[in-house]
Each structure stands twice: as C-alpha cells, then as structure tokens.
C-alpha cells in the first residue's frame, strides 16, 4: 500500500489528438497508454481509487487552418472537460494521477489549477515542447499540440488553446521547471530554441543532469518553485525523458535520456513534496511495445517513486 498524504485517484485521458499520424491513415498509438498501464496493475499496486476516464473527441487527419493545430477545436473541448474532472478530484482532496495521452493533455490539468489560483509546473521531458518551428508556414494547420505543450501552457499559441476561459497563461514561465531536454542536430535545424533558452523557465537539461545528477537537478527545480509565489505544482511526465535503451516505445526515442533509477529518484523527490498536487504520464505507446516490457518497467518505476518517499 502506498502511503501519501492524499489518496491517489487514477483518471484516464487517452487523447492522441496532439500528435501527427505515424504514417498515412493511422492514429498515434498513445491512445492505448492508459489501458496498458492499468493492465500492469497500476491502480491496485498504488492502492488508488479508480476515477474512470474522459473520452476524447474523434481523431481527425485533416488540416485545421483556423487554430493552425491539428485537431485544435477538439483539443480545446477535451481540455475543458479534463480540467473539470481533474478539478473535481482536487476539490475532493485527492491526488490526481492522469494517464494520457500525448503531451497536449497538460492543458487540462493546468487549466484546472489556474481556475483555482497560481500554480507551478515541473516538466520532465526529453524535448522542450516550447521551441517554435523556423518555418511555421510549412506546417500551419498541422501543428502538433503534443510537441508544444509547454509553450501553450505558458501562453504561446492561439487563444483557442492558450487562453481557454480567458485564463491564459495557465502557468507563468517563471513558475515552470523543465528537466531533461536533449537536442539532436536535426532539432536545431527545424526549431528555434533561442526563445526557450532565453525564457524565464528554469531549465535543467540533460547536460546538467549528467554533471550534477538527476537528484540534484530535481532538488534545484524544487527550490526554484519553493521561492515562487505559487500554491503548489503539477508534474508532467513524458516517457521520452527516458533513454531509448529502456524506453523505445515512444514516437521520438531519446538517445541520451534518463535511466530508470535516475527517473525514479527524480520522481520520488517531487512526489515527496507536499506542494505536488497531481501528475500526468504521457507518450508511452503500447503499439511499439509488443512484449509489454517497457510498459511494465514504467509502472514499476511509478509505483517505486510513490512508495520511496513518504
């Protein structure tokens, strides 16, 4: 049994709306993440309450020129409904553990928190999810919200996504911490990372982790938020923060990511902090994990992180 201050409520958010198709006519497989992790007994092992799920609108392969983002209106609808459900769990005094989904599901939880005040965001991700394309017109109508989750959460993007209910930005940039970003050469060709590097976001890239350790990076991020005028923080987990040798079942495997021990230690530190109010997990794709080994290891890590720090 897991011992945490608040009981855990597991809520499914199986949205793949924020990702582009892996190939023509095929939906991204992250829609199966929640079912796969539940299949490894995540709810029972955590001693958690089953909070059900929020069903996303149908996935569309068509361009969406009004918002510029693929499935943009559907993502807005889903984010509001997810925020309602997350908010209900928070108001009941429980800890929401949301099972995605792509990284675009972050909009639901941060909207729920913004309705209630000022909160921070800890973003564990192998990508920055912030840097704009150098040639945005080449993908207008096909932008992927899953690859711009942090940008949208901090107010960068169309109002239809970044200013729902007139509450954007949902998280102030100085109240956001990013841990684990790693750039490959092609990232720097396609994306302009200067806005991210010069933003007030507290950044602990993989180079910092390699020099100081995952625990030190996480503790530094915690201190950043301890000094911020926020009531708590949400934790974003993208499975591609893990190294591809242990987590190949993602759409963009990370050649220099965290090991499972590093990931578990970092997450345990965050979960030990009473200011952590909830968390979501995304991007693991069970279609890319036919043996289920990577999914089982991810569940083991989550359970260990919840139990390691009380």
N, C-alpha and C positions, 0 to 999 in steps of 0.2 A: 504493500500500500504506500502511495506517495504521500508525504507529509509536507503540505504547503499551507500558508496562512489561509488562502481561499481555495475552495473546491474548484476543480477544473471542469469546464464544460466544453466538450468537443463538438464543433459545428462544421459541417461540410460546406464548402464554397467551390464546387467543381467547375469553375469557369475557365475556359480556354479562349475566351473572346479576345484577349490581348495579345495573342500570338499569330504569326502568319502560318499558313499551311506548310507542313514539312515537305509536301510535294502536291502536285495538282490534284484537287478533289479530295484531299484527306485532311481531316481535322487534327489539330495537335492532340497528342495523347495524354497531356496533363489532366484532362478531364477525369481520368481514372485514378488520380493520386489518392483522393480521399478513400475510395473503396479499397485500394491496395493497402494503404497503411492500416485501415481498420481490419483488413484480412490478416494482418500480423498481430492482432490482438492489442492494438494501441490503447483503445478505450479501457479495456479490462485491466491491462498492466498499469495504467495510470490511476486506476480506481476512480475514473472520471464519470461524469454524467454525460449521457448521450443527448446532445441538444438538437439533433436532426440535421437539416441542411437547408440551403437556399438554392433553388433551382435557377440556373442562368437562362436567359433567352437563347433561342437557336443561334448557332454559329452561321455567319454569312461569309461567303467567299468573295463577295462583291466589294468594289471600292466604295468608300464613303467620303465624298468630297466636302460635305458641309463641315464636319469636325476635323477632317483630314486623317482621322484614325479609323482603321478597320474596326467595324462593329461599335463605333463610337457611341451612338444613341443607346445601344443595348448595354454597353458597359456602364453608362450613366444610370440607367434603370436598375441594373443589378447592384451597383454600388450603394444606391439609396436603400434598397431592400436589405442588403447585407448590413449596412450601418444600423438599420432598425433592429435587426436580430442581435448584432453584437452589443448594441446599447442596452437591450433588454437583459442580456447576461451580465453586463457590467452593473446595471442597476440592482440586480439580484445579489450583488456582492461576490460574484464568481469570476474566475479567471478564464476568459475565452481562449481556446486553442482552435484556431481556424485552419482547416485543411483545404488548400487550394487544389488546382488552380495555378494560373500564371501570376506573375508579379503585379499585374494590374489590379488584383484583388485588394492590394494595400489601400486603395481609395475608400473602400467600405469602412474598415476599422478606423482610419484616421478621420473620416467624416464623423463617425460616431463619437470619437473623442473630442473633436472640435466643437460639436454641439454642446459639450459639457465644460469646455474651458480650454486652457493651453496645455498641450502635451508634447512630449518629445518622441523621437523615432530612432531606433537603433536598426541599422540596415546591414545585415550580413549577406554579402552578395559578391560573386566573382566579377560582376560588371558594375559600372557606376549607376546605370539606369537614369542618367541625367544628361549626358553629353548629347547635343543636337547633331543631326546629320550635317555634313558640309554642303550637301546638295539636297536640301529638303524637297524641292520640287520634283525630284526624281521618284519620290515615294508618297507624294501627297495623296491622301485617300487610302493609303495602305500603311500608315504609321502604326507601329505596334505598341500599344499601351503597356504591355508587359516589359518592354525594353526601356520605358520612360517612366516607370513607377515613381521614382524619387523626384523626378522633375515635376510631374503632375501633382504629387503630394505637397510640394513646396511652392506651387502656384505658377508653374511654367507650362503653358499649353492653352487650348481653347477653354473658354469659360464653361462649356458644356461638360467638361471633365474636371478642370482645375478649380472651378468656383461653384460647385454644386451648393444650392441653397444660399448662395451669396456668402459662403463661409471660407472661401479660399484666401490665402493658402491655408491648408489644413494644419500644416506644421511649418513653423518659421525655420529658415535654413540654419540659423544659429542654434536651433534646438534639435538638429539632426546629426547623427553619428553614423559614418559609413566605415565598415570594417571588411577588408579582404579583396578590394578591387585589384585586378591584374590586367594589364593591357597587352594585347598581342599586336604585332606590327600592323595587321590589317585594320584593327580598331582605330588606330591613329590616322589611317588613310581615310576611312569612311566617316569618322566622327571627330568633332572639335571638342577636345577635352579641356581646353583652357577655361571655359566658364565654370566647370566643376572644380578645377584646381584653384581658382581664384575666389570661389564662393565661400561664405561663412560656415559651410558644412564642416564638421570635424571629421577629418579623413585619416584613416589608419590602413594604408594599402598593404598589399602582400609583402612589400619590401620592409615595411615597419614590423610586420609580424615575424618575418624571417630574422630580423636583427634583435628584436626585443621579446618575442614570444607572443603567442595568441592570448595568454592570460594578461600580459602587460598591456597589450593593445585594448583588450576589453575593459580592464580596470581604468585605463586612461579615458575611454569613452564614457564610462560610468561617472567618472569625476567631472567630465565636461557637462553632463546633464545634472549632476548634483549642484553645480554652480548656476544652472539655468532656472529662470522663474517658471517652472512647469510643475504640474501636479502629478506627473508620472510619465511613463513612456511605453510605447508599443514596440514589440520585437518583430522584425521582418526577417524571415529565413528563406533564402533561395538555395536550393540544393546544389547549384553550381558553384557555391563558395567552397565546396569540397573538391579535392583533387580528382581528376578523371580516372585515376587508378583505383579509386574506391567508389566513385560515383560517376559512372559513364552514362547513366540513364537520364541525361538532360539534353536539351536541344543544342547547347553550346558547351561541351565539356571543357573543363578548366585544366590547362597543363601545369599550373603551379598553384593549386588550391590547398586548402587545409586538409590535414589528416583527420580521421575520425576522433582520435584523442584530443587534438587541438580544438576541433569543433565542439566536442562535448565539454571540455574545460571552459571554453568561452561562454557557451550557452548556460552552463551551470552558474557561472558568475553573474550573468544577467538575471537569471531566474531567482537567485538568492536575494536580490534587491527588492524590498517591498514596494518600490516605485514601479516595478514592472507590472503592468496591468493586463497584458494579454499578448498573444503571439499568433503569427500565421506561418505556415510552411507551404512552399510552392516549388514548381518547376520539375520535380521528380516525375518522370514519365514511365509508367509501368510497361508501356508497349516496347520500350527499349531495354527492359529488364526481364526477359522471359523466364529466367530462373528464380526471380524474386529476391536474389541475394542482396542487391543494393538497397531495395526497399526494407528488407529485414534489418539490415545494418543501420539504416536511418532510424527506424523505430527503436532499435536498441539504444542508439545514441540519445534520442529524445527522452526515453524513459530514464536512462542513466543521468542525464542532465537534471531532470526534475527531482531525482532522489539524492543526487550527490551533495547538493546544498539545501539546507533546511531553513 
